[in-house]
Amino acid sequence: MDHLNQVLQAISQPAKAKTTPNKKRKWREIEQLKDQFQLEKELRIYEDSLEYMLDDF
């Protein structure tokens, strides 16, 4: 009877493997957003320097 209870508990518990891909996907999305923000920040720096060059002309 003890073995039956162990099997039933194992079946009723959610699978842990399903959460891992979701976590990886979330971290990829977070890293992608960080890269996008960094790129926008760098582009703003260049945009500002181009505006100063245009003011000279």
C-alpha positions as a Markdown table, in Angstrom:
| # | Residue | x | y | z |
|---|---|---|---|---|
| 1 | Met | 0.0 | 0.0 | 0.0 |
| 2 | Asp | 2.9 | 2.3 | 0.7 |
| 3 | His | 4.2 | 2.0 | -2.8 |
| 4 | Leu | 0.8 | 2.8 | -4.2 |
| 5 | Asn | 0.7 | 6.1 | -2.2 |
| 6 | Gln | 4.2 | 7.0 | -3.5 |
| 7 | Val | 3.1 | 6.4 | -7.1 |
| 8 | Leu | 0.0 | 8.4 | -6.6 |
| 9 | Gln | 1.9 | 11.3 | -5.1 |
| 10 | Ala | 4.5 | 11.2 | -8.0 |
| 11 | Ile | 1.7 | 11.3 | -10.5 |
| 12 | Ser | -0.2 | 14.2 | -8.8 |
| 13 | Gln | 2.9 | 16.4 | -8.6 |
| 14 | Pro | 3.5 | 18.8 | -11.6 |
| 15 | Ala | 6.4 | 18.0 | -13.9 |
| 16 | Lys | 9.5 | 20.1 | -13.2 |
| 17 | Ala | 10.8 | 19.9 | -16.8 |
| 18 | Lys | 8.0 | 22.0 | -18.2 |
| 19 | Thr | 9.0 | 25.1 | -16.2 |
| 20 | Thr | 12.6 | 25.1 | -17.4 |
| 21 | Pro | 11.9 | 26.1 | -21.1 |
| 22 | Asn | 9.6 | 28.8 | -19.9 |
| 23 | Lys | 12.4 | 30.2 | -17.6 |
| 24 | Lys | 14.9 | 30.1 | -20.5 |
| 25 | Arg | 12.5 | 31.8 | -22.8 |
| 26 | Lys | 11.8 | 34.5 | -20.3 |
| 27 | Trp | 15.5 | 35.1 | -19.7 |
| 28 | Arg | 16.1 | 35.3 | -23.5 |
| 29 | Glu | 13.3 | 37.9 | -23.7 |
| 30 | Ile | 14.9 | 39.9 | -20.9 |
| 31 | Glu | 18.3 | 39.7 | -22.5 |
| 32 | Gln | 16.8 | 40.8 | -25.8 |
| 33 | Leu | 15.1 | 43.8 | -24.1 |
| 34 | Lys | 18.4 | 44.8 | -22.4 |
| 35 | Asp | 20.2 | 44.6 | -25.7 |
| 36 | Gln | 17.5 | 46.7 | -27.4 |
| 37 | Phe | 17.7 | 49.4 | -24.7 |
| 38 | Gln | 21.5 | 49.5 | -24.9 |
| 39 | Leu | 21.3 | 49.9 | -28.7 |
| 40 | Glu | 18.8 | 52.7 | -28.4 |
| 41 | Lys | 21.0 | 54.4 | -25.8 |
| 42 | Glu | 24.0 | 54.2 | -28.1 |
| 43 | Leu | 22.1 | 55.4 | -31.1 |
| 44 | Arg | 20.9 | 58.5 | -29.1 |
| 45 | Ile | 24.5 | 59.3 | -28.5 |
| 46 | Tyr | 25.3 | 59.2 | -32.2 |
| 47 | Glu | 22.1 | 61.1 | -33.1 |
| 48 | Asp | 23.1 | 63.9 | -30.7 |
| 49 | Ser | 26.5 | 64.2 | -32.2 |
| 50 | Leu | 25.1 | 64.3 | -35.7 |
| 51 | Glu | 22.7 | 67.2 | -34.8 |
| 52 | Tyr | 25.7 | 69.2 | -33.6 |
| 53 | Met | 27.4 | 68.6 | -37.0 |
| 54 | Leu | 24.3 | 69.7 | -38.9 |
| 55 | Asp | 24.2 | 72.9 | -36.8 |
| 56 | Asp | 27.6 | 73.9 | -38.0 |
| 57 | Phe | 26.5 | 73.9 | -41.6 |
